[in-house]
């Protein structure tokens, strides 16, 4: 057997084509796997979305209520302190 660079190039080209085919198959399989959705029906997807929106709205409402209560308590304590300082004079 004699070393021939032309044979080496054709061998590399063949391996590169095989690797490209393998890569395309691998990417296609990964895309199908990533796009697989566990939800059984459109109704389940809708319920899941509604539940997420409801929980987000509830959390936001609680946050606003807590902030309002905090501000009210601060105002009440400031007003009480002012009243006490006026009463002591």
N, C-alpha and C positions, 0 to 999 in steps of 0.2 A: 504494500500500500504506500502510495506516495502522497505526500501532503499537497493538496491543491486548494488555494485560497477560494476559488470559485465554489467548490463544494462546501467549504466552511460557511460562506455567505448564504448559500441556499439552505443549509441546515439551520442557520440562525433565523432566516426569514420564515422557515416553516415553524420553528418554535415560537417565534413572535406572533404568527398568525394563530397558533393554538392558544397562546396565552391571551390574545385579544378576544378570541371566541369565549374562552373560559371567563374572562373578566366581564364580558357582555352578559353571559348567563348569570354570573354572580350578582351583577348589578340589578338585573331584571328580577331575580329571586328576592333580593333585598327590598326592592320597590314593592313587590307584591306583599311581602311580609309586613312592611311598614304601613301599607294601605289597608291591611286587614282590619276590619272593624268588628269588635266583639258584640256590639249591640245587635239584637236579633231582629228588630223591626224599626220602622220610622217612629212608631209610638214610643218605644223605649228611648230613642235618641231625644225625642221631644221632651219626655218626662225628665230625663237627665239634665237637659238644658234649662228647663223651667226650675228644677230644684236648685241648680247652680245660681240662677238669677235670684231666686227667692232668698237663698242663704246670704248672698252678697247684699241684697237690699236690707235684710234683717240686721246684718252686721253694721251696715252704714247707719241705719236708724238708731241702733244701740249706741254707736259712737257719737252721733249728734246729740242724743238724749244725755249721755254722760257729760259731754262738753257743756251743754246747757245747764245741767245740774251743778257742775263745777263753777260756772260763772255766777249762777244764782247764789250759791253758797258764799262765794267771795264777796258779792255785793252785800248780802245779808250781814256777813261778819264785819265788813267795813262800815256799814250803816250802824250796826250795833256798837262798834267801837266809837264812832262819832257821837252817838247818842250818850254813851257812857262818859265821854270826855266833856260833853256839854253839861250833863247832870252833875258832875263832880265840881264844876266851877262855881 
